[in-house]
Amino acid sequence: MKFNDTSHPSPAIAPRARLAFFLPGLEVGGTERALAALLRGLPPERFDVHVICLSGFGPLEEEVRSTGAHLFDLGYARRTTHGNQWWRTAASLPGVIQRLVRFLRHERIEIFHTMIPACNIYGAVAACLAGVPHLCCSKLSLANYRDSSRLLAAAESITDRWFQLVHCKSLGIVEDVARREPIPRERMRVIYNGIQIDDYLAVGNRTRIREEFGAGPATFLLGVVANLNAYKGHSDLIAAIRLCSETIPHLSCVFIGRDDGIGPELQRKIDAAQLQDRIRLVGARSDIPEVMSGFDALVSASHEEGFSNVILEAMASALPVIATRVGGNPEAVEENVTGLLVEPRNIEQMAAAIQRLAVDPHAARKMGERGRDRVRALFSNDAYIQGMLGFYDELLKG
């Protein structure tokens, strides 16, 4: 297992290497936003880039197309589509893999980079059938999903062995993969996501954003930027805010993110706790730098996390961060310096952390300033791009 070394320029490789990425779609999420940032940074004179989506494109389609990447949709039937039965989804899989094999052969793909467990499995099978010379994948989250799906875990354990290199977003992911999956450490490379910090400097929309969220000048506004999934810990935060709401009358919170099925349940919990005036569900947003400018702190209550883009975005916005001590979070947040770490699902610790920041806004602002310095020093977009270029260079030489 190696870290990316950005101390020297990447060696020259054959011009216009044919590189393809494979992921479910282009929704607004951390993985997709990181891919868009990578595509913007890849030198066009070195790479002919293709993005293959399993089940349609999504809101980031135009942003990805604007990088010059060629997009291709495999048309895999989503199980979540209204009226779609599981057997229809399963029956469409052989055709999807066949289309992927044809595409890889027709485009003469040299490097095939897969992301997300299902795409890693399907992509590895197709790449082997198509004879793609260089196969790599990204491990972007902890593999807790393997505990609830023996079939997925078994398939992944077979195809894991076929990847020549594996990109891990954090040391936490490396340790998790080493414990659960048959991938030697010497094939893993730690390359942290990066942030284009200039996008978060002097945004200037703080007052307008706060008014939109119903926050006055004296309000201490917490922000959560995470799609509404159970493992993101929104319910824990609702309970923590309820616990400290009486002692912090100026506390408010907004949940930013796509509803992946638990929105109505979260609203019921907010209503039952009588926090309708404190917590708002505002849906997905694409203007994250502007949204961050309105917050006083960011909370990441996840039960599992690989390496959170949102935490880096908050730090680039000079926000103090409250995060659970999972995955790569302790690698991003320097405890008591740039933010506070709490145990996952620990309502009391989370409430205490919220209270600590809310009652001492000066200390909170100092944490935020140090967080911005940390992002600039360790998690820049340039370091991320150089790390990924070195990753592909190594793969091509292997």
ABEGO torsion letter per residue (X at the ends): XBBBBAABBBBBBBBGBBBBBBBABBBBBAAAAAAAAAAAABBAAABBBBBBBABEBEAAAAAAAAAGBBBBBAGBBBAABBGBBAAAAAAAAAAAAAAAAAAAAAAGBABBBBBEAAAAAAAAAAAAAAGBABBBBBBABBAAAAAABAAAAAAAAAAAAABABBBBABAAAAAAAAAABBBBAAABBBBBBBBBAAAABGAGAAAAAAAAAGBBAABBBBBBBBBBBAAAGAAAAAAAAAAAAAABAABBBBBBEBBAGAAAAAAAAAAAAGAAAABBBAEBBABAAAAAAABABBBBABABBBBBAAAAAAAAAGBBBBBBBBEAAAAABBBGAAEBBBBBGBAAAAAAAAAAAAABAAAAAAAAAAAAAAAAAAABAAAAAAAAAAAAAAAAAX
